[in-house]
Amino acid sequence: MCQSWLGESPTFSRNLIQKVALMPDANLLSLARDFRARAEEILTRAETMHDADTRRKMREVAARYEKLAQRVEQRSGEADGA
């Protein structure tokens, strides 16, 4: 369930890419910063969890936010080269 919410669903990915394609570079970089901030917050909270499985899952969620940030930055770079 978390995987599709975080962009593993082809529909979610397509919709995100379409929205990102229309954004100015400054907005893209802001979005990437927001994704990274969410990742950091989730990692911080994960460290407070006593259950190892919960910590692992939260770290996976944070990694997916980081991946989204990287994708958005790549899209921004593609827009610069266009």
N, CA and C of each residue as an Amber inpcrd file, in Angstrom:
protein
   246
   0.8110000  -1.1820000   0.0000000   0.0000000   0.0000000   0.0000000
   0.8610000   1.2550000   0.0000000   1.8880000   1.3290000   0.8130000
   2.7490000   2.4990000   0.8400000   3.4830000   2.6860000  -0.4720000
   3.8560000   1.5990000  -1.1140000   4.6070000   1.7170000  -2.3450000
   3.8300000   2.4860000  -3.4000000   2.5600000   2.1750000  -3.6050000
   1.8040000   2.8820000  -4.6260000   1.6220000   4.3490000  -4.2410000
   1.4570000   4.6560000  -2.9580000   1.2990000   6.0310000  -2.5190000
   2.5720000   6.8320000  -2.7660000   3.6950000   6.1700000  -2.7440000
   4.9680000   6.8580000  -2.8780000   5.5100000   6.8520000  -4.2890000
   4.7340000   6.4630000  -5.2310000   5.1720000   6.6230000  -6.5950000
   5.4810000   5.3540000  -7.3340000   5.2390000   4.2120000  -6.7430000
   5.5070000   2.9660000  -7.4420000   4.3840000   2.6260000  -8.4190000
   3.2270000   3.2170000  -8.2200000   2.1150000   3.0000000  -9.1280000
   2.4060000   3.7220000 -10.4390000   2.2540000   3.0520000 -11.5770000
   2.4980000   3.7200000 -12.8640000   1.6110000   4.9410000 -13.0590000
   0.3830000   4.8860000 -12.5970000  -0.5250000   6.0290000 -12.7440000
  -0.0380000   7.2110000 -11.9280000   0.3650000   6.9530000 -10.6790000
   0.8770000   8.0260000  -9.8330000   2.1130000   8.6450000 -10.4570000
   3.0270000   7.8180000 -10.9330000   4.2600000   8.3180000 -11.5390000
   3.9740000   9.1710000 -12.7690000   3.0720000   8.6960000 -13.6190000
   2.7170000   9.4600000 -14.8290000   2.1160000  10.8070000 -14.4540000
   1.2080000  10.8090000 -13.4960000   0.5730000  12.0570000 -13.0760000
   1.5850000  13.0200000 -12.4790000   2.4850000  12.5140000 -11.6480000
   3.5140000  13.3580000 -11.0530000   4.4130000  13.9460000 -12.1330000
   4.8460000  13.1260000 -13.0740000   5.7300000  13.6030000 -14.1400000
   5.0230000  14.6480000 -14.9920000   3.7480000  14.4600000 -15.2870000
   3.0040000  15.4420000 -16.0710000   2.9140000  16.7710000 -15.3270000
   2.6590000  16.7270000 -14.0340000   2.5810000  17.9550000 -13.2520000
   3.9460000  18.6300000 -13.1590000   4.9730000  17.8360000 -12.9540000
   6.3210000  18.3760000 -12.8270000   6.7700000  19.0130000 -14.1450000
   6.3840000  18.4190000 -15.2610000   6.7940000  18.9350000 -16.5720000
   6.2860000  20.3490000 -16.8040000   5.2040000  20.7210000 -16.1670000
   4.6110000  22.0380000 -16.3690000   5.1210000  23.0880000 -15.3870000
   5.9460000  22.6870000 -14.4490000   6.3850000  23.6000000 -13.4000000
   7.6550000  24.3450000 -13.8000000   7.7410000  25.6420000 -13.4180000
   8.9970000  26.3710000 -13.6150000  10.1060000  25.7620000 -12.7430000
  11.3460000  25.9700000 -13.1380000  12.4790000  25.3820000 -12.4230000
  12.5090000  25.7340000 -10.9340000  12.1920000  26.9710000 -10.5960000
  12.2150000  27.3710000  -9.1800000  11.2200000  26.5420000  -8.3760000
  10.0620000  26.2860000  -8.9550000   9.0720000  25.4690000  -8.2630000
   9.5280000  24.0220000  -8.1500000  10.2030000  23.5360000  -9.1810000
  10.7150000  22.1670000  -9.1350000  11.7310000  22.0090000  -8.0170000
  12.6260000  22.9630000  -7.9100000  13.6490000  22.8760000  -6.8660000
  13.0220000  23.0030000  -5.4820000  11.9870000  23.8120000  -5.3660000
  11.2690000  23.9250000  -4.0920000  10.5820000  22.6000000  -3.7500000
   9.9940000  21.9760000  -4.7490000   9.3510000  20.6770000  -4.5390000
  10.3740000  19.6290000  -4.0960000  11.5340000  19.6320000  -4.7230000
  12.5900000  18.6900000  -4.3390000  13.0190000  18.9310000  -2.8880000
  13.1520000  20.1990000  -2.5060000  13.5010000  20.5180000  -1.1120000
  12.4240000  20.0180000  -0.1530000  11.1550000  20.1810000  -0.5450000
  10.0570000  19.7030000   0.3040000  10.1090000  18.1900000   0.4780000
  10.3700000  17.4650000  -0.6200000  10.4810000  16.0090000  -0.5320000
  11.6310000  15.6160000   0.3850000  12.7490000  16.3050000   0.2820000
  13.9040000  15.9970000   1.1370000  13.6040000  16.3040000   2.6010000
  12.8940000  17.3890000   2.8480000  12.5250000  17.7360000   4.2330000
  11.6150000  16.6570000   4.8230000  10.6970000  16.1580000   4.0160000
   9.8310000  15.0710000   4.4850000  10.6510000  13.8310000   4.7860000
  11.6030000  13.5430000   3.9200000  12.4570000  12.3750000   4.1400000
  13.2160000  12.5090000   5.4570000  13.7650000  13.6880000   5.7000000
  14.5180000  13.9110000   6.9420000  13.6210000  13.7740000   8.1710000
  12.4160000  14.3290000   8.0820000  11.4860000  14.2340000   9.2060000
  11.1160000  12.7760000   9.4920000  10.8730000  12.0250000   8.4360000
  10.5170000  10.6140000   8.6070000  11.6880000   9.8350000   9.1990000
  12.9050000  10.1130000   8.7310000  14.0800000   9.4370000   9.2920000
  14.2440000   9.7600000  10.7750000  14.0310000  11.0140000  11.1380000
  14.1390000  11.4240000  12.5390000  13.1140000  10.6890000  13.3890000
  11.8910000  10.6230000  12.8930000  10.8450000   9.9150000  13.6350000
  11.1090000   8.4120000  13.6860000  11.6760000   7.8840000  12.6260000
  11.9620000   6.4410000  12.5900000  12.8930000   6.0510000  13.7280000
  13.8340000   6.9190000  14.0440000  14.7980000   6.6110000  15.0980000
  14.1490000   6.5340000  16.4740000  12.9510000   7.0860000  16.6120000
  12.2740000   7.0280000  17.9130000  11.4130000   5.7690000  18.0540000
  11.2900000   5.0110000  16.9840000  10.4380000   3.8210000  17.0100000
  11.1630000   2.6620000  17.6880000  10.4450000   1.9550000  18.5230000
  11.0250000   0.8090000  19.2190000  10.9700000  -0.4580000  18.3800000
  10.0120000  -0.5300000  17.4870000   9.8270000  -1.7200000  16.6590000
  10.7360000  -1.6520000  15.4290000  11.5720000  -2.6590000  15.2520000
  12.5330000  -2.6710000  14.1500000  11.8500000  -2.6740000  12.7800000
  10.7510000  -3.3870000  12.6620000  10.0430000  -3.4320000  11.3830000
   9.4750000  -2.0560000  11.0280000   8.9510000  -1.3600000  12.0130000
   8.4300000  -0.0080000  11.7860000   9.5450000   0.9280000  11.3650000
  10.7010000   0.8450000  12.0470000  11.8520000   1.6770000  11.6650000
  12.2630000   1.4060000  10.2280000  12.3150000   0.1300000   9.8620000
  12.7160000  -0.2410000   8.5050000  11.7460000   0.3270000   7.4720000
  10.4670000   0.1880000   7.7460000   9.4590000   0.6890000   6.8050000
   9.5250000   2.2050000   6.6760000   9.7210000   2.8730000   7.7870000
   9.8220000   4.3340000   7.7360000  11.0720000   4.7700000   6.9730000
  12.1580000   4.0370000   7.1300000  13.3640000   4.3420000   6.3560000
  13.1240000   4.1360000   4.8660000  12.3390000   3.1250000   4.5280000
  11.9980000   2.8820000   3.1200000  11.1620000   4.0400000   2.5670000
  10.2270000   4.5180000   3.3660000   9.4110000   5.6570000   2.9440000
  10.3070000   6.8790000   2.7100000  11.2200000   7.1190000   3.6350000
  12.1380000   8.2520000   3.4960000  12.9910000   8.1060000   2.2310000
  13.4440000   6.9040000   1.9460000  14.2510000   6.6740000   0.7450000
  13.4410000   6.9620000  -0.5170000  12.1660000   6.6470000  -0.4880000
  11.3180000   6.9230000  -1.6570000  11.0950000   8.4260000  -1.8310000
  10.9740000   9.1600000  -0.7400000  10.8920000  10.6140000  -0.8590000
  12.1770000  11.1790000  -1.4460000  13.3050000  10.6460000  -1.0270000
  14.5810000  11.0850000  -1.5920000  14.6330000  10.7870000  -3.0940000
  14.1390000   9.6220000  -3.4750000  14.1060000   9.2590000  -4.8920000
  13.2160000  10.2260000  -5.6850000  12.0780000  10.5900000  -5.1000000
  11.2160000  11.5720000  -5.7510000  11.9430000  12.9030000  -5.9190000
  12.6680000  13.3210000  -4.8870000  13.4250000  14.5690000  -4.9760000
  14.4440000  14.5010000  -6.1140000  15.1150000  13.3800000  -6.2440000
  16.0920000  13.2290000  -7.3200000  15.4290000  13.2790000  -8.6880000
  14.2770000  12.6340000  -8.8180000  13.5550000  12.6580000 -10.0940000
  13.1330000  14.0730000 -10.4600000  12.6510000  14.8190000  -9.4780000
  12.2290000  16.1910000  -9.7350000  13.4270000  17.0470000 -10.1470000
  14.5440000  16.8610000  -9.4710000  15.7600000  17.6000000  -9.8520000
  16.2230000  17.2420000 -11.2510000  16.1330000  15.9720000 -11.6120000
  16.4900000  15.5680000 -12.9690000  15.5790000  16.2480000 -13.9800000
  14.3030000  16.2870000 -13.6770000  13.3460000  16.9470000 -14.5820000
  13.6990000  18.4180000 -14.7250000  14.1100000  19.0420000 -13.6480000
  14.5100000  20.4410000 -13.6850000  15.7190000  20.6140000 -14.5870000
  16.6650000  19.6750000 -14.4850000  17.8510000  19.7290000 -15.3440000
  17.5130000  19.5390000 -16.7980000  16.5460000  18.6750000 -17.0870000
  16.1140000  18.4700000 -18.4670000  15.4850000  19.7460000 -19.0110000
  14.7430000  20.4480000 -18.1750000  14.1040000  21.6810000 -18.6190000
  15.1640000  22.7360000 -18.9260000  16.2710000  22.7520000 -18.1420000
  17.3600000  23.6980000 -18.4010000  18.0030000  23.4450000 -19.7510000
  18.1220000  22.1600000 -20.1240000  18.7790000  21.8080000 -21.3660000
  17.9000000  21.9840000 -22.5850000  16.6020000  22.1940000 -22.3900000
  15.6740000  22.3170000 -23.5170000  15.7300000  23.6720000 -24.1540000
